[in-house]
Amino acid sequence: KDIIFDFAGHTYTVTGELVGSSGTKTLGMQILEGAKVTLRNGTFKADKHVKMLVQNYSNLTLDNFNLDVTGVDYEYAYALSNNSGEILITGESNISSDYCAFDLWYGFMGAYLDGVSVTFDDNYTGTVTGAIEYGKDSRADVSDWLEKTSLVIKNGTFNGNLVFTSEFDTAKADITVYGGTFTDKAFGAYCDSEVKLDKEGNVISSYFAAIGEEKYK
């Protein structure tokens, strides 16, 4: 289904019973595979007892929408966990966690093998606070998983470390940075050939001069 949830500027704070699988109900929201969902114009916030604010398997868009899992009792809280689907984050959307802001986790439980992608588009002006994790479940016996696990960043502010959560040649991670500002210089290794990170963590042009159509590094 194609569903748009417009919060109209309101904040929803999870305080009641959590969702998830039987015996592991630790989630604020779970969005299942096959759905196309947009969350916009508001904030979804965790109370003290949430471990993962949103677990996502869908094609999900965050449009001027905030996810906030800061200040919870659980040390390893995730704001957004992405196990499959195409995720687009745009506008002034802020993702905040004291631990992990979001992840790309391919092949959860050996399933969801079509892949997962997260894109922060040119119109993204928000801030991501917390780690960004990238990895594969060991139960997913797939050799080309890196081609199916994509992170694209075109703009925004990213205050957190890039963390690889499985063993592989990290130079081959499908991560491309076109713009933004980063506290972790590790993102510089994934800049598009046209750009680079400066000493302050800002993405700038990798060329020092241009004459007509000719560019010089």
Salt bridges, closest charged atoms under 4 A:
ASP6 OD2 - ARG40 NE 3.18
GLU17 OE2 - LYS25 NZ 3.89
ASP68 OD2 - LYS45 NZ 3.12
ASP137 OD2 - ARG139 NH2 2.78
ASP144 OD1 - LYS148 NZ 3.73
GLU194 OE1 - LYS215 NZ 3.16
